Amino acid sequence: MGVIRKTKAVEVLLKEFNTSATAISAKKLIDELHTSFNKTTIYRVLDKLEDDGVLHSFLGKEGHKWYAKCNGCSASEHNDIHPHFQCLSCGKMDCLPVNVTLPKIPNRKIEFSQLLIQGKCEACIA
C-alpha cells in the first residue's frame, strides 16, 4: 500500500508518534482525533504507515491494537522482534529493548510472533 503523499492525516498521526516515547493504542488515537478525522481514515493511515515500515502493531490487554515507531524497518522487512510491556496500573505500553530468540520448530516457518509482558512500570512500583 504505502504512504504516497503527506496528507494532513498522515502528518497529524506522525506527529503523535514523534512526540510519544511509548506505544499508542488505535482506540486512543480515534478518541483524540475523532473531531478531525473519521475512524476509517485513522485506520487506513495506520495501515499505510505500518506497510511502509514506519510503525509496527501488536495486541495488548483486552485485544486492543497498539502501534509504536519502528526502528530500522522498511516496507519490505520489519525487524521489530521484541517484547512489549504493559503496565497493569497506569496502562503505559512500551517496546522493550531486549533480544528474544524464537525457537526453531520442525516443519514450521515462523513469520510473526508477539510477546506481551504485563506488570507494573517503573513509575507505578515506586
Buried (B, 14 or more C-beta within 10 A) or exposed (E): EEBEEEBEBBEBBBEBBEEEEBBBBBBBBBEEBEEEBEEEBBBBBBEBBBBBBBBBBBEBBEEEEBBBBBEEBEEEEBEBBBBBBBBEEEBBBBBEEEEEEEEEEEEEEEEEEEBBEEEBBEEEEE
